[in-house]
Amino acid sequence: MTKRLQPAEFLDVRRLRLVEVVAPGLSPDHQAARDRVWDEAVEKNPALFDGPVVACVGAEWDGPHGLVLRWTSVTYRHYALRWVPGGTDETL
C-alpha cells in the first residue's frame, strides 16, 4: 500500500531572518522521562549519538515577504520527548 503524501505549501519568502533563542525549559519530570526514553533507545541501538541539532522554536511573518525563524540548539536526545506523554506541550 502506498502512503499518500500531504500537499506542500510554498511560501513567498524573499527575506529570511534567523534568530537564535534559548531552548524552552523542561520540568524535572519531563527531563527524567526524556532521559529514560533516550537511555532505552540507546540500549536497543548503541550506535545512537546524542549530537547537536538545530530545532525550530517558531516562525512569524515580518512584512509581506519577510520571515523570522527562531531557532535553538538541542541534542538528538531532545526528540525523545515525542514518546513522552505531554512532552511536546511545553517545548519545541
N, C-alpha and C positions, 0 to 999 in steps of 0.2 A: 504494500500500500504506500502511495506517495503522500508525503506530508505537504499540505497546502501552505504556501508562504503568504504572509500578510503583505499587502501593498506597501511600498516605501513612499515616504513623503520627502520631497526635496525642498529645502528651504532656500530662499533667495537671499543669501548672506554675502555681503561684499566687504564687511569689516568684522574681524573676529578679535575680541579682546580676551585674553586668558588671565584669570586672576587666581593666584594660589591662596587658599584659606586653610585654617586649622581644621583637622578632621573632627567631626562631631564626637562628643564623649559617649562612652558606653557605661551603663550601670555595672556594678560589680557582678551581678547575676548574669548579665549578658556576656561579659568578658569571660567568666568561668565557663559558661555554656559554649561559647565560641571556641575556647581553647580545648575543651573536651571533644567537640566535634572534629577540630583540626587534628588533635592527637590520634583519634580513632582513624581518620583518613590516612595519616602518615603510617600508622601501624599496618594498614592494609596495603599501602603503596609507599615504601620508604624513599622512592625517588622524588616525592613531592618536595618542593623547595619553597620556603616562606620568604620569597624575594620581594623587592619593592614593585609596586604597580601604581598607576595613577587612576583615581576614581573621580567621576563627575559628581559634584555636590549640587550643582544647579545650573540652569541656563535661563537667560532672560533677554528680551529684545532691548536694543539700545538704538532707538530711532527706527526708521523704516527698513534699513538693510544692515543694521549692526547687531551683533550678538555678543553677549558677555557670557563666557563659560567659566564657572567657578569650579576649581579642581583641588584635590588634596592628594597627598602621598600616603598610601597604606601598604600593607603587605597582603600576599595571597590569603593568609590566614583570615583576614577580614571577611572574605567572601564565604567563609563557613557559616556566617550569620544567616545565610539563605536557608539553612536547615535548622535554625533555632526559632521556635515559635515566638513571634513578636520581635525577633531580632532585627528586622529591617525597618521597624516602625520608627526608631529613634536615630537611625543612622542613614548612611548613603543608600 
